[in-house]
Amino acid sequence: MNHGFSRAAGVFCLSAAFFSATAVADDDWHYGLSVYGWLPDISGTTTFPNGGGGDFTVPIGSILDNLSFTFQGTFDARKGQWGLFSDVIYMDLSKKGKAINEGTIGETDLPHDVTAHVGFGMTSWIWTTAGYYRMIDQPGKTFDFLGGVRYMDVSQSLNWNLSGDVGQIPLPGREGNAKVGATYWDFVVGMRGRLAFGQDNSWFIPYYLDIGTGDSDVTWQAMGGIGYSFKWGDLVAAWRYLDYDLPSDKLLGDMDFGGPVIGAVFRW
């Protein structure tokens, strides 16, 4: 079962992996850097072992309603038809003192008259590095084929204190804390590019798609939107989605990130 949470937080990101695939017909080195904000929803599942040997699970959406901080940086370099980009995402999520009335302890549902005061923390690194080959390089159209690796490191912590008629809930489950964490390496392949239209090809549609596997069962990422080109660079609005289908025998379950992106692109 997946649990989601929404948050509205300011995001400062540096990226070029998704928006800098413009056409340049020469063999010089070309670089790209974008500044944009990504405001995704996050959903996932987690099972925490408690001090009594049972499990403590709480819907993530009931604990977190905002993203505390995130930073994303991507650098893109290309010479001729060959290029390389590296994208790093850091996320720090926390919400302390949240009162909830749903969840389980030791596989026992919380009674309706029990309130759990919960503090949840999560940090994650997601790093995608890939080389690419520009198969189409025209003023109104570009298309890249890419292949590389994606790394994810996730650490989650949970502390809780129950108040009310605990009833049959095991005594060690009344209060405690737990931590889980995992790292995943996956190989990914994909494509990216842009399609221009309008007067002087000023408007364009950027797109990105990759899929991979390795330590995870499947991971995939997609982006699509619309942009406008100026002499100094581009303005882009898009939707970005990242999904992880993780092995069922792990404490960390499936995770996905999806939400709008708006940014400015700079190239040299």
Buried (B, 14 or more C-beta within 10 A) or exposed (E): EEBBBBBEEEBEBBBBBBBBBBBBEEEEEBBBBBBBBBBBBBBBBBBBBBEBEBBBBBBBBBBBEEBBBBEBBBBBBBEBEEBBBBBBBBBEBBBEEBEBEEBBBBEBEBBEEBBBBBBBBBBBBBBBBBEBEBEEBEEEBBBBBBBBBBBBBBBBBBBBBBEEEBEEBBEBBBBBBBEBBBEBBBBBEBBBBBBBEEEEBEBBBBBBBBBBEBBBEBBBBBBBBEBEBEEEBBBBBBBBBBBBBBEEEBBBBBBBBBBEBBBBBBBE
